[in-house]
Amino acid sequence: MLTVGVDVGGTSVRAAVVDQHGEILQTHRVRTPGTGAELNAAIAETVRVLADRYPVSGVGLAVAGFVSEDLRVVRFAPHLAWRHVAVADELAARLGLPVVLEHDANAAAVAEQRFGTAIGARVAALVAIGTGIGGALVIGGEVFRGAHGVAPELGHLRLVPDGRECPCGKRGCWERYCSGTALAATAVQLRGEGASSLPAQPTGVDVARAAEAGDQVALRAVEELARWLGEGLALVSDVYDPEVVVLSGGVSDSAHLFLDRAREHYAAAVTGAGHRPLAQVRVAHFGDPAVMIGAAAIAREHALSGPAVL
């Protein structure tokens, strides 16, 4: 059974035909339009391009936003035009195919649990570290969404009372200390501790590259990120006790700079340190395609479950 996984981002709509083994057969991409009606039309056309070439049986749509418990309605997506829109039903009517929605981090976690770094794990957490932190949890092969479909918001766990301001309205959130944005902010704070080759307003990528080159300020900033990654992973383990934690997102590309130290901080900070099994903390197998692969896998499961999902 072939299905289409669609990653609906603020810049582009990317779709892929995916088989039951998680292999991508073909992709298609278009720019993300500005209005909801245009977006629905663009997604439908993108899927049709692929469906004309392959016998697809369903569509999984992944978005960065809040999705209803029944996976039919986008309640809110900050970078898209949808607000409380029954996107799945509208697209199913256009395409004549079953359509299911999913949060993008959940879709990536499904890809890793079915086909990637966390394959076969009973409890797998995904921590997507980029501009901020996204999170997902798969338990017994099923995505955990909470009572209202919005869990888990791992990036907004408060690690530092009265700490750095977060766009969510709180202070001290995990992603303010452990993300690409946080890495740059920490480097700026540490600039007075020594000479540095960093620009006045560095990006997280700038800091990672400088750390590779041995810049002491950048290396100190990376050490701070490792510390806070370990502290956050300890909280995740205290609550969920996962077998595997998968690190994904752009910052994970530099994991060789901080992952060993983060594991040490995690092992020391977790409740019962030294007297309990620890989660394996691994870098994701898939990169950006994970969202499409996971969305397609979810679509396959819903298509197989029968007409009730139409």
C-alpha positions in Angstrom: 0.0 0.0 0.0 1.4 3.4 -1.1 0.4 6.6 0.7 1.3 10.3 0.5 2.9 12.1 3.4 2.7 15.9 3.2 4.8 18.3 5.3 3.0 21.7 5.3 5.5 24.3 6.3 5.4 28.1 6.4 7.6 28.3 3.3 6.8 25.2 1.2 4.5 22.3 0.9 6.5 19.0 0.5 4.8 15.7 -0.4 6.2 12.2 -0.9 4.9 8.9 -2.0 6.0 6.4 0.6 5.8 2.6 0.7 5.1 0.3 3.7 8.9 0.1 4.5 9.2 3.9 4.8 11.0 4.3 1.5 10.3 7.4 -0.5 9.5 6.7 -4.1 8.9 10.3 -5.4 8.5 13.8 -4.0 6.9 17.0 -5.1 7.2 20.5 -3.7 5.4 23.9 -4.1 5.6 27.2 -2.3 3.1 27.8 0.6 0.5 30.3 -0.5 -0.9 33.0 1.8 -4.6 32.1 2.3 -6.4 29.1 3.6 -8.3 28.5 0.3 -5.1 28.7 -1.7 -3.3 26.4 0.6 -6.0 23.7 0.4 -5.8 24.0 -3.4 -2.0 23.8 -3.5 -2.0 20.7 -1.2 -4.6 19.0 -3.4 -2.7 19.7 -6.6 0.5 18.5 -5.0 -1.1 15.2 -4.0 -2.7 14.8 -7.4 0.7 15.1 -9.2 1.9 12.1 -7.2 -1.5 10.2 -7.2 -1.5 10.4 -11.1 1.8 8.4 -11.1 1.2 6.0 -8.2 -1.8 4.1 -6.9 -2.0 5.9 -3.5 -4.5 4.8 -0.9 -4.5 7.7 1.6 -2.9 11.0 2.6 -1.3 12.1 5.8 -0.9 15.8 6.4 1.6 17.1 9.0 1.5 20.6 10.3 3.3 22.6 13.0 0.3 23.5 15.1 -2.6 22.2 17.2 -4.6 19.4 15.7 -7.9 18.1 17.1 -8.1 14.8 18.9 -9.9 13.1 16.0 -7.1 14.3 13.6 -9.6 16.2 11.4 -9.3 19.9 12.4 -6.4 22.3 12.5 -7.2 24.4 15.5 -4.2 26.7 15.2 -1.0 26.8 13.1 1.1 29.9 13.8 2.8 29.9 10.4 -0.3 29.0 8.3 -3.6 30.6 7.5 -5.8 27.8 9.1 -7.8 28.6 12.2 -10.3 26.0 13.4 -10.6 24.5 9.8 -11.7 21.0 9.0 -8.8 20.5 6.7 -8.9 16.7 6.5 -12.6 16.6 5.5 -12.1 19.4 2.9 -9.1 17.7 1.3 -10.7 14.3 1.4 -13.7 15.7 -0.6 -11.3 17.2 -3.1 -9.2 14.2 -3.6 -11.6 11.3 -3.1 -9.0 9.8 -0.7 -8.9 9.3 3.1 -7.0 12.2 4.7 -5.7 12.4 8.2 -3.9 15.2 10.1 -1.0 15.0 12.5 1.4 17.4 14.3 4.8 17.5 12.5 6.8 16.4 15.5 4.5 13.4 16.0 4.9 12.4 12.4 8.7 12.5 12.7 8.5 10.4 15.9 6.4 7.8 14.1 9.0 7.6 11.3 11.8 7.1 13.8 9.8 4.5 15.8 8.7 2.5 12.8 11.7 2.7 10.5 14.6 4.7 12.1 16.7 5.2 15.3 13.9 4.1 17.7 12.6 1.2 15.7 10.6 -1.2 17.9 10.9 0.9 21.1 7.9 0.6 23.4 8.3 4.1 24.7 10.1 6.6 22.4 10.4 10.3 22.8 11.5 12.7 20.1 13.1 16.1 20.9 13.4 18.3 17.8 15.9 21.0 18.5 15.9 23.8 16.0 14.8 27.4 16.4 12.9 26.1 19.4 12.2 22.6 20.8 9.4 20.4 19.5 8.5 17.2 21.2 6.6 13.9 20.6 6.0 10.7 22.5 5.2 7.2 21.1 3.9 4.6 23.5 3.3 1.1 22.4 3.4 2.2 18.8 0.7 4.9 19.4 1.3 8.6 19.5 0.5 10.2 22.8 -1.4 13.4 22.3 -2.9 14.2 25.7 -6.5 14.9 26.5 -6.9 17.7 23.9 -4.4 16.7 21.2 -1.7 19.2 22.0 0.8 17.2 24.2 3.7 17.1 24.8 5.0 20.7 24.7 8.4 19.8 25.8 10.1 23.0 24.7 8.0 25.0 27.2 8.9 23.0 30.3 10.2 25.6 32.7 13.8 24.8 33.7 14.9 28.2 35.0 12.4 30.2 37.2 12.4 33.8 36.1 14.9 33.0 33.4 15.0 34.2 29.8 11.7 35.5 28.2 10.0 33.1 25.9 7.6 34.0 23.0 5.1 31.7 24.7 4.7 34.3 27.5 6.6 32.4 30.2 10.2 32.7 31.4 12.9 30.1 31.6 11.5 27.6 29.1 13.7 24.7 28.0 14.0 26.0 24.5 15.4 29.3 25.7 18.5 27.4 26.9 18.6 24.5 24.5 18.0 25.4 20.8 19.8 27.1 18.0 18.4 30.5 19.2 19.5 29.7 22.7 23.0 28.7 21.6 23.5 32.1 19.9 22.0 34.0 22.9 24.4 32.2 25.3 27.4 33.0 23.1 26.5 36.7 23.2 26.2 36.6 27.0 29.6 34.9 27.3 31.4 37.1 24.8 33.2 39.0 27.7 34.9 35.8 28.9 37.5 35.8 26.2 38.5 36.6 22.6 36.2 35.3 20.0 35.8 35.1 16.2 32.0 35.2 16.4 30.1 38.1 14.8 28.2 40.6 16.9 24.9 38.9 16.3 25.8 35.2 15.7 23.4 32.5 14.7 23.4 29.0 16.2 25.1 27.8 13.0 27.8 30.4 13.5 28.4 29.3 17.1 28.6 25.6 16.1 31.1 26.4 13.3 33.2 28.5 15.7 33.2 25.7 18.2 34.4 23.3 15.6 37.3 25.7 15.0 38.2 25.8 18.7 36.7 29.2 19.6 36.6 29.3 23.4 33.5 31.4 23.7 31.6 29.1 21.3 32.9 26.0 23.1 31.6 27.4 26.4 28.2 28.1 24.8 28.0 24.6 23.5 28.9 23.3 27.0 26.0 25.3 28.4 23.7 23.8 25.7 24.9 20.3 26.7 24.1 21.1 30.3 20.6 22.2 29.7 19.9 19.4 27.2 20.8 17.0 30.0 18.7 18.7 32.5 15.7 18.7 30.2 16.2 15.0 29.2 16.2 14.2 32.9 12.7 15.8 33.3 11.5 14.0 30.2 12.7 10.7 31.7 11.3 11.5 35.2 7.8 11.9 33.6 7.8 9.4 30.7 10.7 6.9 31.3 11.3 6.4 27.6 13.6 3.6 26.3 14.9 5.9 23.6 15.1 9.6 23.1 15.7 10.7 19.5 17.3 14.0 18.9 16.3 15.6 15.6 16.2 19.1 14.1 19.0 21.3 12.8 20.9 21.5 16.1 21.3 17.7 16.1 23.6 18.0 13.1 26.2 19.3 15.5 25.5 16.6 18.1 29.1 15.4 18.1 30.0 18.7 19.8 27.7 18.2 22.8 25.9 14.8 23.0 28.4 13.0 25.2 28.4 15.8 27.7 24.6 16.0 27.6 24.3 12.3 28.4 26.6 12.8 31.4 24.4 15.7 32.7 21.3 13.7 32.0 22.7 10.7 33.9 23.5 12.9 36.9 20.3 14.8 37.0 17.6 12.1 36.5 15.8 11.0 39.6 17.3 7.8 41.1 20.6 8.5 39.3 22.9 5.5 39.4 20.0 3.1 40.4 17.8 3.0 37.3 18.1 2.2 33.6 18.7 5.3 31.4 17.1 6.1 28.1 19.3 5.7 25.1 19.8 9.2 23.6 20.4 8.9 19.9 20.5 11.2 16.9 17.6 10.8 14.4 18.1 8.5 11.4 16.0 10.6 9.1 16.4 14.3 8.5 13.7 16.6 7.0 12.0 13.6 5.2 11.0 12.1 8.6 7.8 14.3 8.7 6.6 13.0 5.3 7.5 9.4 6.1 5.7 9.5 9.4 2.7 11.2 8.0 2.4 8.6 5.2 2.7 5.8 7.8 -0.1 7.3 9.8 -2.2 7.7 6.7 -1.6 4.0 5.9 -2.8 2.9 9.3 -6.0 5.0 9.0 -6.7 3.9 5.4 -6.4 0.2 6.5 -8.8 0.8 9.4 -11.7 1.3 7.0 -14.3 3.8 5.8 -14.9 5.3 9.3 -11.9 7.6 8.8 -13.2 9.1 5.5 
